[in-house]
Amino acid sequence: MNNTILSSRIKNIILILCEQKSFITIREIAEKLNVSTKTITRELMKIDKLLSSYNVALDKKQGVGIALKCSKKTIAKIKTAFISAPEQLIYQPQERYSFLTARLLQNQQPIKLFELASELNVAESTISTDLDKLEKWFISHELSLIRKPGLGVYVSGSEKNIRKAILHYIYENINETDLIEILHDTLSNGPTEKSSLITSSQRLLHLVDTQIIYKLETVIHHVEAAARFKLSDNAYAGLLIHLALAIQRMRQNEKITFDDKFFKEISNKHEFSISKQLAQEIEKVFDINIPDAEIGYIAMHLMGTRNQYYTGSTTFIPNFQLVQIAKKIIKIAQIETGQLLDNNEKLLIGLVNHLGPSISRLQMGMEIRNPLLNDIKKEYASLMDVSKICCNVLHSIVKGPIPESEIAYIAMHLGAALENITLKPNDKYHAAIACPTGLGSSKLLASRIKHEFPNIQIIDIISALRLTSNAEVNTQIDFIISTVPIPNAEIPVITVNPLLKNTDITTINTFLTNFKRKTKKKLTVAKKSLSFKEQLLHLIYYQKAILNILDNFIFLNINNITSINDIINVISTNIHDVKASPNIITKDLTAREDYGHTVLQKQKIILLHCRSSVESAHFAIIRFNDSTLELESDCHTKFIAAVVMIIPHHCTPELPETMGSITEALIENWLLSSTIANNNKTEIKYTLENILKNFLKEKINTLIN
């Protein structure tokens, strides 16, 4: 046989015929190749000519089928020749749909059918049929597919809907985990010559320019460092795609428009100021002008970010209202499941952090994507039913139906809380969770791990995309359990599904069987039995400590904070204590800071604390208004606030323990750090009261058996 290039379809038909010991019908061949019988009949005429060079003819029998009429030796010769023959790419129907969707979304100029037919190597009638099938998809995204004879086909609709459709198309063709992996490779290896995000199984067909993405990474990192926010992996990847798409559309002179009333409302949000900083950096790097509407569009994206790291989030609903909504959801879930949930602070915090951006997205008409939706529906069907009932609370708030994807997110939070009820902690192995999904999914995975593996203690949740920034964790953990692959990690990584399926449990068991390390010693402390009177006395001291903290709470917005000494001077002059003068407080705080600063890097908060000759405890929050403080000893973090805790030299142990509960909340309770960053004194004190209330509940449960 010569080196004639064949279509893959013709090649496959011939090889199917070579494998047959008897006749096969045209319909059977068509079903094998997922094409019509007419297509096979048309190709058989070409096959007849090709086989004539081997002196072979097709044996066709009416009502029976077709077969090769030749010896086994000749069939073997034909098979060998055609297996190695070069072939011309033939797109399958689904591949054609993806290609056409991407091609039409890329450019709103009319494209002639013969041009598309030529690119896909099919007839114009096939393209026309494909477009008929695609029309519903475009309509579902509020776009029109316009076909004009002699002119061609194009997409018509608002720029906002076109961008939403492009983003939806990307996430339809590649899940968030794969997208993060592709971005990780892109950012590690540098931009490719061809501007596209393409894998062998998922074609994004030049919708996102990787050279733009490569430059944007620097822009985002720079603004992250300068502003009051840090993004999780999912939010980071989403923002990269969002900005890259916006830049490409602006370069094509495609402009987005904004409702004036909505723009005015969104321009007062914290995210809008971050968006302005991003826009200014983008203008410098890409030499383009970014109008206000585009800045508003970026702000909308940030406001809809579901994120455990981003502490700058603001929503259309105040935090105290979000707490009330979350409590209603928990109350309904408790009734439906029969499990005690209303004293679960972690569930409350998780729901509040989740509901803020989710409600914002729904109110702004943005899509809620949940890559785990199908898995949750399949494996947690009963929990989905409970969550659907709980989500009735949201109907009156968002003024519309609640999508299944959001119901599934609420189910994930409830699932994590229900798993925690039966936890049996054990610290035989130390592990970290690397999870780019929202807080609900990472907590759900951590809970599943603890439930299935009592000998694994989860000590941290870290970033999979930016693992190097968590290098200090490596010295404390034995291995990482991750929902995405982490190439070149310094310690072992086990990749699992966030829902921890049976295959994942087997994988972890196999890993632990082969994993060797020295078991750490554990210390157990015997609990002292207290009389009822002693229990009551402890509770009285806890209540006094809480009242002391709330009565002496101070919140300040201060300009021009440039050093720790500035913070100490400000707080010393604002504390009015009967026993301790400002000079004494300054001296005691300075003496404590001489031992080193206490910093919460993720929260971007500095913690100042000391014992002093004060009469009572003092708790203060100083927010650095219009500026951020950068310590010389911690040049990678720009802090946004200081939390100051001062207790008397001589006090009951309940006071420092109560104050310590706030420190713990600062580390674990993202609601508190977010409220400190963005809200007023009333809302901050409300959040503080809830933390202390939950702390007191725990003490009552612990002491009064």
ABEGO torsion letter per residue (X at the ends): XBABBBBAAAAAAAAAAAABABBBBAAAAAAAAGBBAAAAAAAAAAAAAAAAAAGBBBBBBBGAEBBBBBBAAAAAAAAAAAAABBBBBBBBAAAAAAAAAAAAAABABBBBAAAAAAAAGBBAAAAAAAAAAAAAAAAAAGBBBBBBBGAEBBBBEBAAAAAAAAAAAAAAABBAAAAAAAAAAAAAAEBBABBBBBBAABBAGGABBAAAAAAAAAAAAAAAAABBBBBBAAAAAAAAAAAAAAAAAAAAGBBBBBBAAAAAAAAABAAAAAAAAAAAAAAAAAGBBBBAAAAAAAAAAAAABBBAABAABBBABBAAAAAAAAAAAAAAAAAAAGBBAAABAAAAAAAAAAAAAAAAAAAAGBBBBBAAAAAAAAAAAAAAAAAAAAAAAAAAAAGBBBBAAAAAAAAAAAAAAAAAAABBBBAABBBBBBBABBAAAAAAAAAAAAAABAABBBABBBBAABAAAAAAAAAABABBBBABBBBGBABBBBBBBAAGBAAAAAAAAAAAAABBBBBBBBBBBBBBBBBAAAAAAAAAAAAAAAAAAAAABBBBBBBGBABAAAAAAAAAAABBBAABBAAAAAAAAAAAAAAEBBBBAAAGBBBBBBBBABABBBBBBBBBBGBBBBBAABAABBBABBBBBBBBABBBAAAAAAAAAAAAAAAABAAAAAAAAABBAAAAAAAAAAAAAAAAAAAAAAABX
